[in-house]
Amino acid sequence: MPITKQTVLDKIEVLPRTGHIQVREALEIVEDGEVISSKYHRRVVEPDADITGEPELIRNLHAATVSAEHKAAAQARRDAAQAKRPV
């Protein structure tokens, strides 16, 4: 009865309007090939993020769906948020 722990990409959503990629990963505890427990973690990949450490599937989706306009808009949102922060 070996028990193993694995992290899998569970759900991926691409937001075409903004270029964001929402990722849900599942940390699964598996016993004899059957998942006996799972815990989820969600994160968002920004359009202008460094994706070199991402899984191949995420890198491919990013390349196929994110445009230069998405990247520029993400930088503009970040700049606007930075300008609103008190010094």
DAHU-V803378 format. One record per pair of residues at least 24 apart in sequence whose C-alpha atoms are under 7 Angstrom apart, sorted by the first residue. I is the first residue (numbers start at 1). GAP is how many residues later the second one is. Records with the same first field share a line. If there is no record, write none. Layout:
BEGIN
I=GAP ; GAP
END
This chain:
BEGIN
1=30 ; 31
2=29 ; 30
3=26 ; 27 ; 28 ; 29
4=25 ; 26 ; 27
5=24 ; 25
18=52
19=28 ; 46 ; 47 ; 51
20=24 ; 25 ; 26 ; 27
21=24 ; 25
47=24 ; 27
48=26
END
